């Protein structure tokens, strides 16, 4: 019996459409996954939906690149993944069903990890890579500019990595408040008066030892 799935596609500027598709049978080495959660990366997806200059441009565009779901079928010669397993979905799009190479799937075995939390693993790993490249030493200061998903994860990871203080910057007050609740020591709006002076005062006059810039806006790099 064939299953009808659905996926999200941006067909033109400002137009997102939900479309049906016939879920294919898994081929050799493949698994079919029924999606439970697909994470929306608001900044990236809005930029593509509006065809902003910081995107590759072009339609149709299929958004969505991380999530979690259950394996509902496997093809021949599949090892390490079974029907019923909970797995991460990487770059599968916003789709109700995804076919991926079974060898590339990560099984979520720990029952203490909720589905919604697991769905964020792939995008959290991007923030992790940014902080790892800083090579922070315990007690060095760090600043995160831009508090979307990547910036929020980078803030938490900088704190875990031992940054003191952790400073963040974003125009959105709610994002700043969230960052403070997640381990940031100081939060500022980018247009705050004498922002550079305030940051120097918090860092012994030197400025931050390391910076993660994840605004998606080229003008932010000028600061």
N, CA, C and O of each residue as an XYZ file, in Angstrom:
892
protein
N       0.845     -1.198      0.000
C       0.000      0.000      0.000
C       0.882      1.252      0.000
O       1.743      1.408      0.867
N       0.669      2.129     -0.962
C       1.482      3.335     -1.054
C       0.984      4.376     -0.068
O      -0.218      4.521      0.155
N       1.933      5.098      0.518
C       1.627      6.139      1.502
C       1.783      7.502      0.847
O       2.742      7.733      0.111
N       0.853      8.398      1.111
C       0.953      9.775      0.623
C       1.531     10.653      1.721
O       0.983     10.727      2.821
N       2.631     11.314      1.421
C       3.240     12.235      2.365
C       3.046     13.670      1.913
O       2.402     13.927      0.896
N       3.606     14.605      2.672
C       3.512     16.023      2.330
C       4.850     16.706      2.617
O       5.586     16.304      3.518
N       5.147     17.734      1.841
C       6.365     18.502      2.073
C       6.092     19.980      1.834
O       5.141     20.348      1.144
N       6.944     20.824      2.418
C       6.839     22.272      2.272
C       7.812     22.730      1.195
O       8.967     22.304      1.168
N       7.343     23.595      0.313
C       8.200     24.163     -0.722
C       7.886     25.646     -0.867
O       6.724     26.052     -0.841
N       8.943     26.456     -1.022
C       8.770     27.882     -1.339
C       8.739     27.994     -2.857
O       9.736     27.705     -3.519
N       7.611     28.410     -3.414
C       7.470     28.446     -4.875
C       7.793     29.804     -5.469
O       8.165     29.898     -6.639
N       7.655     30.856     -4.676
C       7.997     32.197     -5.134
C       8.146     33.068     -3.900
O       7.926     32.603     -2.782
N       8.514     34.314     -4.088
C       8.729     35.216     -2.948
C       7.468     35.300     -2.090
O       6.402     35.692     -2.564
N       7.611     34.927     -0.826
C       6.508     35.014      0.124
C       5.478     33.922      0.014
O       4.466     33.978      0.712
N       5.686     32.914     -0.844
C       4.677     31.877     -1.048
C       5.228     30.508     -0.645
O       6.073     29.934     -1.331
N       4.724     29.994      0.495
C       5.069     28.648      0.965
C       3.872     27.739      0.727
O       2.743     28.095      1.065
N       4.113     26.568      0.149
C       3.036     25.659     -0.234
C       3.290     24.282      0.366
O       4.424     23.804      0.404
N       2.202     23.647      0.838
C       2.265     22.271      1.308
C       1.796     21.363      0.183
O       0.664     21.479     -0.286
N       2.673     20.453     -0.251
C       2.355     19.615     -1.395
C       2.402     18.130     -1.030
O       3.191     17.710     -0.184
N       1.538     17.341     -1.687
C       1.568     15.891     -1.458
C       2.612     15.209     -2.336
O       3.007     15.734     -3.376
N       3.051     14.036     -1.902
C       3.933     13.215     -2.735
C       3.769     11.754     -2.328
O       3.402     11.452     -1.193
N       4.040     10.874     -3.247
C       3.989      9.440     -2.968
C       5.295      9.021     -2.296
O       6.373      9.157     -2.876
N       5.189      8.517     -1.086
C       6.388      8.103     -0.361
C       6.972      6.860     -1.046
O       6.285      5.843     -1.154
N       8.216      6.924     -1.504
C       8.793      5.784     -2.226
C       9.161      4.634     -1.301
O       9.362      4.828     -0.102
N       9.245      3.458     -1.858
C       9.755      2.313     -1.118
C      11.271      2.474     -0.955
O      11.938      2.999     -1.847
N      11.809      2.026      0.170
C      13.261      2.168      0.351
C      14.031      1.244     -0.572
O      13.668      0.085     -0.773
N      15.097      1.783     -1.125
C      15.970      0.969     -1.950
C      16.987      0.247     -1.096
O      16.944      0.317      0.132
N      17.905     -0.450     -1.750
C      18.949     -1.169     -1.028
C      19.774     -0.205     -0.187
O      20.283      0.792     -0.698
N      19.905     -0.500      1.098
C      20.695      0.328      1.995
C      19.971      1.564      2.504
O      20.580      2.399      3.174
N      18.684      1.699      2.199
C      17.924      2.881      2.585
C      16.887      2.583      3.655
O      16.490      1.436      3.863
N      16.456      3.649      4.332
C      15.396      3.555      5.333
C      14.384      4.660      5.089
O      14.745      5.759      4.668
N      13.112      4.369      5.355
C      12.050      5.372      5.286
C      11.723      5.806      6.715
O      11.520      4.973      7.599
N      11.676      7.120      6.926
C      11.448      7.676      8.260
C      10.183      8.511      8.243
O       9.989      9.338      7.352
N       9.320      8.294      9.230
C       8.153      9.146      9.437
C       8.564     10.249     10.404
O       8.939      9.971     11.543
N       8.495     11.485      9.958
C       8.998     12.617     10.744
C       8.078     12.947     11.914
O       6.860     13.030     11.753
N       8.672     13.136     13.100
C       7.932     13.623     14.265
C       8.085     15.135     14.419
O       7.108     15.845     14.655
N       9.315     15.617     14.282
C       9.590     17.057     14.375
C      10.587     17.452     13.296
O      11.544     16.726     13.026
N      10.356     18.608     12.680
C      11.303     19.208     11.747
C      11.542     20.640     12.205
O      10.598     21.419     12.331
N      12.786     20.984     12.451
C      13.114     22.277     13.054
C      13.075     23.398     12.021
O      13.629     23.267     10.929
N      12.422     24.493     12.372
C      12.409     25.694     11.538
C      13.584     26.583     11.935
O      13.690     27.001     13.088
N      14.454     26.866     10.992
C      15.527     27.837     11.207
C      15.022     29.176     10.679
O      15.160     29.490      9.497
N      14.439     29.948     11.575
C      13.640     31.103     11.160
C      14.400     32.105     10.293
O      13.886     32.559      9.271
N      15.621     32.449     10.697
C      16.364     33.446      9.935
C      16.708     32.977      8.538
O      16.492     33.699      7.564
N      17.246     31.765      8.434
C      17.637     31.219      7.136
C      16.428     31.027      6.231
O      16.460     31.374      5.051
N      15.365     30.471      6.794
C      14.211     30.161      5.960
C      13.469     31.422      5.530
O      12.980     31.493      4.403
N      13.377     32.410      6.402
C      12.747     33.673      6.005
C      13.556     34.336      4.891
O      12.998     34.862      3.928
N      14.888     34.300      5.040
C      15.745     34.913      4.018
C      15.510     34.270      2.657
O      15.440     34.965      1.643
N      15.387     32.943      2.632
C      15.139     32.247      1.369
C      13.729     32.491      0.851
O      13.519     32.622     -0.355
N      12.762     32.552      1.764
C      11.385     32.796      1.349
C      11.245     34.175      0.712
O      10.473     34.352     -0.230
N      11.992     35.151      1.226
C      11.922     36.513      0.709
C      12.996     36.779     -0.351
O      13.094     37.889     -0.874
N      13.805     35.751     -0.668
C      14.844     35.860     -1.690
C      15.797     37.024     -1.411
O      16.100     37.824     -2.297
N      16.261     37.101     -0.163
C      17.154     38.186      0.244
C      18.547     38.000     -0.367
O      18.894     36.900     -0.797
N      19.343     39.069     -0.406
C      20.662     38.998     -1.060
C      21.628     37.993     -0.437
O      22.554     37.534     -1.106
N      21.424     37.641      0.850
C      22.356     36.712      1.501
C      21.983     35.247      1.269
O      22.444     34.370      1.999
N      21.145     34.972      0.249
C      20.786     33.598     -0.098
C      21.281     33.275     -1.509
O      21.685     34.155     -2.269
N      21.234     31.988     -1.828
C      21.667     31.575     -3.167
C      20.633     31.935     -4.224
O      20.937     31.975     -5.416
N      19.389     32.200     -3.770
C      18.332     32.610     -4.695
C      17.765     31.445     -5.474
O      18.344     30.360     -5.520
N      16.631     31.688     -6.081
C      16.039     30.666     -6.925
C      14.898     29.915     -6.276
O      14.928     29.599     -5.087
N      13.896     29.640     -7.082
C      12.737     28.865     -6.658
C      12.510     27.747     -7.689
O      12.888     27.906     -8.850
N      11.914     26.643     -7.296
C      11.408     26.338     -5.954
C      12.547     26.063     -4.971
O      13.627     25.613     -5.354
N      12.277     26.344     -3.700
C      13.255     26.114     -2.632
C      12.595     25.246     -1.566
O      11.500     25.553     -1.096
N      13.264     24.167     -1.191
C      12.714     23.248     -0.189
C      13.445     23.434      1.134
O      14.586     22.996      1.277
N      12.796     24.082      2.104
C      13.453     24.394      3.376
C      13.485     23.191      4.317
O      12.847     22.166      4.077
N      14.248     23.355      5.388
C      14.289     22.340      6.435
C      15.505     21.455      6.328
O      15.779     20.885      5.272
N      16.260     21.335      7.454
C      17.445     20.494      7.350
C      17.771     19.692      8.594
O      18.840     19.083      8.648
N      16.897     19.659      9.605
C      17.150     18.729     10.698
C      15.855     18.404     11.422
O      14.934     19.219     11.487
N      15.808     17.204     11.960
C      14.613     16.765     12.655
C      14.821     15.400     13.271
O      15.949     14.926     13.400
N      13.707     14.766     13.655
C      13.762     13.444     14.264
C      12.506     12.680     13.868
O      11.452     13.279     13.654
N      12.616     11.363     13.770
C      11.453     10.563     13.399
C      11.685      9.095     13.690
O      12.683      8.714     14.302
N      10.729      8.265     13.234
C      10.784      6.818     13.460
C      10.936      6.090     12.124
O      10.301      6.452     11.133
N      11.772      5.077     12.110
C      11.944      4.262     10.919
C      10.702      3.392     10.731
O      10.305      2.660     11.637
N      10.090      3.478      9.540
C       8.890      2.692      9.257
C       9.125      1.646      8.173
O       8.237      0.846      7.876
N      10.315      1.650      7.584
C      10.624      0.660      6.565
C      12.094      0.691      6.217
O      12.718      1.751      6.254
N      12.656     -0.453      5.881
C      14.065     -0.532      5.486
C      14.185     -1.378      4.227
O      13.386     -2.286      3.995
N      15.186     -1.070      3.424
C      15.452     -1.838      2.226
C      16.395     -2.992      2.512
O      16.710     -3.293      3.663
N      16.835     -3.626      1.448
C      17.763     -4.755      1.577
C      19.133     -4.265      2.042
O      19.506     -3.112      1.827
N      19.866     -5.164      2.681
C      21.256     -4.921      3.096
C      21.387     -3.736      4.047
O      22.372     -2.999      4.001
N      20.392     -3.558      4.906
C      20.465     -2.515      5.931
C      20.900     -3.143      7.242
O      20.328     -4.136      7.691
N      21.929     -2.548      7.855
C      22.425     -3.015      9.149
C      22.462     -1.862     10.133
O      22.722     -0.720      9.756
N      22.201     -2.165     11.390
C      22.318     -1.158     12.448
C      21.096     -0.288     12.634
O      21.041      0.489     13.586
N      20.115     -0.392     11.758
C      18.877      0.386     11.867
C      17.700     -0.553     11.638
O      17.699     -1.338     10.689
N      16.698     -0.471     12.511
C      15.537     -1.351     12.406
C      14.250     -0.550     12.428
O      14.219      0.588     12.897
N      13.194     -1.152     11.919
C      11.881     -0.521     11.981
C      11.526     -0.236     13.443
O      11.671     -1.102     14.305
N      11.066      0.971     13.707
C      10.732      1.383     15.063
C      11.801      2.216     15.729
O      11.527      2.865     16.739
N      13.038      2.221     15.187
C      14.119      3.019     15.766
C      13.826      4.510     15.629
O      13.271      4.967     14.630
N      14.210      5.242     16.651
C      14.125      6.709     16.593
C      15.451      7.227     16.062
O      16.504      6.893     16.606
N      15.418      8.038     15.009
C      16.654      8.468     14.354
C      16.626      9.966     14.065
O      15.562     10.578     13.969
N      17.825     10.544     13.929
C      17.954     11.934     13.522
C      17.796     12.051     12.011
O      18.219     11.172     11.260
N      17.184     13.140     11.579
C      17.029     13.434     10.159
C      17.913     14.629      9.830
O      17.753     15.700     10.414
N      18.834     14.453      8.908
C      19.770     15.523      8.552
C      19.531     15.944      7.107
O      19.707     15.152      6.181
N      19.128     17.199      6.925
C      18.874     17.774      5.604
C      17.788     17.001      4.842
O      17.907     16.740      3.645
N      16.748     16.651      5.564
C      15.649     15.944      4.940
C      14.527     16.840      4.473
O      13.587     16.376      3.828
N      14.614     18.145      4.796
C      13.553     19.075      4.436
C      12.373     18.959      5.389
O      12.325     18.065      6.234
N      11.420     19.881      5.240
C      10.182     19.794      6.013
C       9.261     18.806      5.284
O       8.423     19.202      4.473
N       9.432     17.529      5.587
C       8.699     16.473      4.915
C       8.117     15.518      5.963
O       8.744     15.246      6.987
N       6.923     15.021      5.693
C       6.310     14.061      6.612
C       7.034     12.721      6.592
O       7.018     11.993      7.585
N       7.664     12.390      5.474
C       8.405     11.147      5.325
C       9.697     11.429      4.566
O       9.714     12.205      3.610
N      10.766     10.795      5.001
C      12.081     11.023      4.412
C      12.741      9.678      4.132
O      12.665      8.762      4.951
N      13.387      9.560      2.975
C      14.184      8.379      2.641
C      15.654      8.774      2.715
O      16.092      9.697      2.028
N      16.416      8.064      3.558
C      17.830      8.377      3.701
C      18.653      7.101      3.759
O      18.135      6.021      4.042
N      19.947      7.245      3.485
C      20.851      6.104      3.579
C      20.918      5.666      5.039
O      21.210      6.472      5.923
N      20.652      4.410      5.281
C      20.603      3.902      6.652
C      21.956      4.027      7.342
O      22.014      4.270      8.547
N      23.027      3.866      6.604
C      24.363      3.927      7.196
C      24.701      5.321      7.722
O      25.599      5.476      8.550
N      23.982      6.329      7.241
C      24.259      7.701      7.651
C      23.354      8.170      8.797
O      23.475      9.305      9.257
N      22.453      7.302      9.254
C      21.509      7.686     10.297
C      22.121      7.520     11.692
O      22.929      6.622     11.929
N      21.717      8.404     12.603
C      22.095      8.301     14.007
C      20.869      7.876     14.801
O      19.853      8.572     14.801
N      20.962      6.738     15.474
C      19.856      6.247     16.293
C      19.897      6.931     17.649
O      20.943      6.971     18.297
N      18.756      7.473     18.082
C      18.649      8.113     19.401
C      18.217      7.030     20.389
O      17.037      6.690     20.471
N      19.169      6.499     21.128
C      18.900      5.348     21.987
C      18.500      5.724     23.408
O      17.846      4.942     24.097
N      18.889      6.917     23.847
C      18.634      7.325     25.239
C      17.193      7.802     25.376
O      16.824      8.828     24.805
N      16.383      7.072     26.121
C      14.978      7.436     26.287
C      14.789      8.728     27.070
O      13.704      9.309     27.054
N      15.826      9.178     27.749
C      15.715     10.435     28.499
C      15.718     11.655     27.582
O      15.313     12.742     27.992
N      16.170     11.478     26.356
C      16.182     12.568     25.382
C      14.821     12.624     24.696
O      14.428     11.682     24.008
N      14.111     13.717     24.883
C      12.788     13.852     24.277
C      12.908     14.100     22.779
O      13.930     14.594     22.304
N      11.858     13.754     22.039
C      11.872     13.918     20.587
C      12.171     15.355     20.178
O      12.978     15.596     19.280
N      11.521     16.304     20.839
C      11.705     17.706     20.468
C      13.138     18.158     20.691
O      13.667     18.941     19.901
N      13.775     17.681     21.750
C      15.175     18.017     21.998
C      16.075     17.388     20.932
O      16.988     18.033     20.417
N      15.808     16.136     20.613
C      16.644     15.432     19.630
C      16.591     16.097     18.266
O      17.567     16.060     17.516
N      15.451     16.710     17.938
C      15.297     17.330     16.625
C      16.303     18.438     16.374
O      16.597     18.754     15.221
N      16.838     19.035     17.435
C      17.746     20.177     17.295
C      19.220     19.783     17.181
O      20.072     20.660     17.033
N      19.542     18.497     17.245
C      20.938     18.088     17.337
C      21.778     18.599     16.170
O      22.866     19.131     16.388
N      21.298     18.448     14.940
C      22.115     18.830     13.784
C      22.431     20.319     13.779
O      23.565     20.712     13.504
N      21.437     21.151     14.083
C      21.693     22.596     14.069
C      22.498     23.020     15.290
O      23.275     23.972     15.219
N      22.320     22.325     16.409
C      23.143     22.626     17.587
C      24.606     22.317     17.313
O      25.498     23.001     17.813
N      24.847     21.278     16.514
C      26.220     20.915     16.174
C      26.914     22.023     15.387
O      28.131     22.186     15.485
N      26.139     22.794     14.601
C      26.732     23.922     13.871
C      27.245     24.982     14.850
O      28.343     25.512     14.685
N      26.439     25.281     15.869
C      26.888     26.215     16.895
C      28.086     25.678     17.652
O      28.992     26.428     18.017
N      28.084     24.368     17.887
C      29.202     23.736     18.577
C      30.496     23.892     17.787
O      31.544     24.189     18.359
N      30.422     23.691     16.465
C      31.627     23.817     15.653
C      32.191     25.237     15.706
O      33.406     25.432     15.728
N      31.291     26.230     15.727
C      31.763     27.613     15.822
C      32.524     27.868     17.103
O      33.581     28.497     17.082
N      32.001     27.387     18.221
C      32.668     27.604     19.511
C      33.959     26.793     19.593
O      34.943     27.268     20.160
N      33.976     25.590     19.044
C      35.202     24.786     19.069
C      36.332     25.482     18.315
O      37.487     25.432     18.737
N      36.000     26.127     17.209
C      37.029     26.809     16.426
C      37.627     28.007     17.173
O      38.725     28.454     16.844
N      36.911     28.526     18.173
C      37.461     29.626     18.970
C      38.619     29.173     19.845
O      39.490     29.969     20.197
N      38.626     27.884     20.196
C      39.658     27.337     21.093
C      39.740     28.159     22.382
O      40.815     28.592     22.796
N      38.592     28.358     22.995
C      38.522     29.140     24.228
C      39.304     28.476     25.354
O      39.281     27.257     25.524
N      39.995     29.316     26.114
C      40.631     28.866     27.343
C      39.744     29.292     28.509
O      39.054     30.309     28.433
N      39.766     28.513     29.581
C      38.972     28.825     30.758
C      39.271     30.244     31.248
O      40.423     30.584     31.518
N      38.234     31.062     31.359
C      38.393     32.421     31.853
C      38.540     33.480     30.782
O      38.530     34.669     31.098
N      38.677     33.083     29.508
C      38.695     34.063     28.435
C      37.281     34.573     28.183
O      36.306     33.857     28.408
N      37.177     35.805     27.718
C      35.865     36.378     27.437
C      35.414     36.002     26.037
O      36.234     35.804     25.140
N      34.100     35.905     25.857
C      33.541     35.576     24.543
C      32.300     36.415     24.311
O      31.563     36.728     25.246
N      32.075     36.778     23.047
C      30.884     37.528     22.686
C      30.188     36.821     21.521
O      30.828     36.395     20.560
N      28.868     36.709     21.631
C      28.048     36.122     20.572
C      27.167     37.229     20.004
O      26.376     37.831     20.730
N      27.303     37.497     18.710
C      26.535     38.545     18.040
C      25.476     37.876     17.175
O      25.800     37.212     16.190
N      24.216     38.051     17.541
C      23.115     37.399     16.835
C      22.602     36.220     17.640
O      23.339     35.264     17.883
N      21.347     36.280     18.055
C      20.801     35.264     18.947
C      19.647     34.484     18.322
O      18.616     34.257     18.956
N      19.843     34.078     17.065
C      18.933     33.099     16.498
C      19.269     31.734     17.077
O      19.875     31.644     18.144
N      18.881     30.671     16.379
C      19.162     29.334     16.894
C      20.659     29.100     17.095
O      21.079     28.621     18.149
N      21.459     29.436     16.088
C      22.893     29.193     16.195
C      23.523     30.012     17.315
O      24.354     29.508     18.071
N      23.125     31.272     17.415
C      23.680     32.118     18.455
C      23.283     31.682     19.851
O      24.081     31.765     20.785
N      22.052     31.218     19.994
C      21.591     30.751     21.300
C      22.356     29.512     21.736
O      22.742     29.395     22.899
N      22.578     28.584     20.808
C      23.386     27.418     21.152
C      24.831     27.818     21.427
O      25.446     27.303     22.361
N      25.378     28.724     20.632
C      26.761     29.156     20.841
C      26.935     29.807     22.212
O      27.968     29.635     22.858
N      25.925     30.551     22.651
C      25.977     31.180     23.978
C      26.099     30.131     25.070
O      26.946     30.242     25.956
N      25.254     29.116     25.004
C      25.297     28.064     26.024
C      26.618     27.302     25.989
O      27.173     26.957     27.032
N      27.115     27.044     24.785
C      28.346     26.272     24.652
C      29.564     27.081     25.087
O      30.518     26.520     25.625
N      29.541     28.398     24.858
C      30.636     29.238     25.337
C      30.692     29.221     26.857
O      31.775     29.192     27.441
N      29.529     29.238     27.498
C      29.486     29.144     28.958
C      30.038     27.801     29.425
O      30.852     27.749     30.347
N      29.593     26.708     28.786
C      30.086     25.381     29.154
C      31.592     25.289     28.958
O      32.284     24.605     29.712
N      32.096     25.987     27.934
C      33.521     25.943     27.609
C      34.367     26.773     28.568
O      35.595     26.750     28.487
N      33.726     27.499     29.468
C      34.463     28.233     30.487
C      34.685     29.698     30.210
O      35.499     30.327     30.886
N      33.981     30.275     29.223
C      34.155     31.704     28.926
C      33.638     32.561     30.079
O      32.562     32.311     30.622
N      34.425     33.577     30.444
C      34.058     34.523     31.501
C      34.570     35.906     31.104
O      35.781     36.092     30.979
N      33.677     36.885     30.903
C      32.228     36.755     30.850
C      31.761     36.327     29.449
O      32.514     36.380     28.476
N      30.509     35.907     29.389
C      29.849     35.657     28.107
C      28.951     36.855     27.814
O      28.027     37.149     28.572
N      29.229     37.540     26.711
C      28.494     38.756     26.327
C      27.717     38.450     25.051
O      28.240     37.788     24.154
N      26.485     38.919     24.959
C      25.684     38.674     23.762
C      25.086     39.978     23.255
O      24.968     40.960     23.987
N      24.715     39.956     21.986
C      24.147     41.149     21.352
C      23.076     40.743     20.360
O      23.292     39.865     19.524
N      21.903     41.394     20.455
C      20.814     41.155     19.513
C      19.800     42.281     19.680
O      19.650     42.828     20.773
N      19.099     42.633     18.589
C      18.094     43.687     18.672
C      16.853     43.249     19.452
O      16.154     44.090     20.016
N      16.572     41.950     19.490
C      15.339     41.449     20.083
C      15.488     41.273     21.596
O      16.339     40.513     22.057
N      14.657     41.980     22.361
C      14.757     41.931     23.818
C      14.482     40.538     24.366
O      15.154     40.096     25.297
N      13.496     39.837     23.795
C      13.169     38.501     24.286
C      14.325     37.536     24.063
O      14.587     36.665     24.892
N      15.009     37.694     22.945
C      16.173     36.842     22.701
C      17.272     37.139     23.706
O      17.944     36.226     24.187
N      17.458     38.416     24.024
C      18.478     38.777     25.017
C      18.127     38.197     26.383
O      18.999     37.697     27.094
N      16.856     38.265     26.746
C      16.424     37.714     28.030
C      16.622     36.208     28.080
O      17.034     35.664     29.105
N      16.326     35.533     26.969
C      16.540     34.084     26.908
C      18.015     33.754     27.077
O      18.367     32.829     27.809
N      18.878     34.506     26.401
C      20.313     34.260     26.497
C      20.808     34.417     27.932
O      21.634     33.632     28.398
N      20.305     35.427     28.626
C      20.699     35.627     30.020
C      20.259     34.450     30.887
O      20.965     34.058     31.816
N      19.095     33.893     30.581
C      18.611     32.753     31.360
C      19.388     31.482     31.049
O      19.352     30.524     31.820
N      20.094     31.472     29.915
C      20.830     30.283     29.484
C      22.335     30.381     29.734
O      23.097     29.529     29.278
N      22.765     31.423     30.459
C      24.171     31.478     30.833
C      24.941     32.704     30.429
O      26.088     32.863     30.846
N      24.357     33.588     29.626
C      25.063     34.828     29.284
C      25.165     35.714     30.524
O      24.267     35.725     31.365
N      26.268     36.454     30.626
C      26.459     37.372     31.756
C      25.933     38.769     31.459
O      25.436     39.454     32.353
N      26.043     39.189     30.206
C      25.630     40.542     29.823
C      24.991     40.484     28.438
O      25.450     39.748     27.565
N      23.933     41.261     28.245
C      23.234     41.283     26.954
C      22.978     42.726     26.541
O      22.534     43.545     27.346
N      23.263     43.027     25.279
C      23.119     44.386     24.773
C      22.379     44.389     23.443
O      22.377     43.394     22.718
N      21.754     45.515     23.134
C      21.235     45.766     21.792
C      22.368     46.359     20.958
O      23.142     47.160     21.482
N      22.496     45.998     19.682
C      23.595     46.504     18.857
C      23.619     48.020     18.722
O      24.681     48.600     18.497
N      22.461     48.676     18.857
C      22.415     50.127     18.709
C      22.491     50.855     20.043
O      22.202     52.049     20.122
N      22.880     50.136     21.091
C      22.992     50.764     22.409
C      24.108     51.805     22.414
O      25.144     51.613     21.777
N      23.897     52.887     23.121
C      24.868     53.991     23.165
C      26.188     53.514     23.775
O      26.201     52.844     24.808
N      27.287     53.866     23.126
C      28.641     53.528     23.567
C      28.789     52.030     23.856
O      29.352     51.638     24.879
N      28.285     51.215     22.955
C      28.358     49.767     23.151
C      29.808     49.295     23.226
O      30.147     48.476     24.080
N      30.658     49.798     22.350
C      32.063     49.367     22.354
C      32.731     49.695     23.685
O      33.493     48.888     24.216
N      32.443     50.878     24.222
C      33.025     51.258     25.498
C      32.553     50.362     26.633
O      33.337     49.994     27.508
N      31.269     50.010     26.619
C      30.735     49.142     27.670
C      31.360     47.752     27.609
O      31.635     47.135     28.639
N      31.579     47.269     26.390
C      32.184     45.943     26.251
C      33.647     45.972     26.682
O      34.123     45.037     27.326
N      34.357     47.034     26.334
C      35.751     47.149     26.790
C      35.821     47.188     28.308
O      36.728     46.612     28.908
N      34.854     47.873     28.934
C      34.849     47.961     30.387
C      34.637     46.599     31.043
O      35.125     46.351     32.145
N      33.908     45.719     30.360
C      33.636     44.390     30.904
C      34.777     43.415     30.656
O      34.793     42.319     31.217
N      35.742     43.811     29.811
C      36.805     42.884     29.408
C      38.193     43.455     29.679
O      39.145     43.159     28.957
N      38.301     44.270     30.717
C      39.607     44.805     31.098
C      40.208     45.720     30.066
O      41.429     45.864     30.006
N      39.371     46.353     29.238
C      39.846     47.295     28.232
C      40.284     46.650     26.933
O      40.609     47.366     25.986
N      40.307     45.331     26.847
C      40.836     44.647     25.661
C      39.781     44.397     24.597
O      40.090     44.330     23.407
N      38.532     44.258     25.030
C      37.510     43.726     24.133
C      37.474     42.215     24.283
O      38.351     41.644     24.932
N      36.487     41.557     23.703
C      36.350     40.100     23.854
C      37.557     39.350     23.288
O      38.129     39.745     22.272
N      37.929     38.269     23.956
C      38.995     37.412     23.449
C      38.551     36.644     22.210
O      39.376     36.300     21.364
N      37.250     36.374     22.096
C      36.740     35.611     20.963
C      35.318     36.054     20.659
O      34.567     36.431     21.558
N      34.956     36.006     19.378
C      33.629     36.450     18.950
C      33.017     35.425     18.000
O      33.684     34.922     17.096
N      31.741     35.125     18.218
C      30.956     34.328     17.282
C      29.948     35.276     16.642
O      29.108     35.848     17.337
N      30.025     35.445     15.329
C      29.117     36.353     14.616
C      28.163     35.516     13.778
O      28.575     34.866     12.817
N      26.883     35.534     14.148
C      25.894     34.697     13.456
C      24.609     35.496     13.198
O      23.506     35.012     13.450
N      24.769     36.714     12.696
C      23.589     37.532     12.412
C      23.029     37.275     11.023
O      21.836     37.460     10.780
N      23.898     36.848     10.113
C      23.477     36.729      8.717
C      23.448     38.068      8.004
O      23.017     38.145      6.853
N      23.906     39.135      8.675
C      23.918     40.478      8.095
C      25.366     40.958      7.977
O      26.077     41.041      8.978
N      25.794     41.270      6.769
C      27.182     41.641      6.541
C      27.579     42.894      7.323
O      28.734     43.032      7.725
N      26.623     43.811      7.541
C      26.939     45.050      8.248
C      27.427     44.785      9.664
O      28.187     45.580     10.216
N      26.993     43.659     10.265
C      27.408     43.342     11.619
C      28.907     43.132     11.716
O      29.503     43.386     12.763
N      29.524     42.672     10.635
C      30.960     42.428     10.646
C      31.753     43.731     10.761
O      32.921     43.710     11.152
N      31.143     44.842     10.432
C      31.845     46.126     10.490
C      32.087     46.586     11.925
O      32.939     47.437     12.181
N      31.322     46.010     12.860
C      31.483     46.404     14.270
C      32.641     45.697     14.941
O      32.901     45.923     16.123
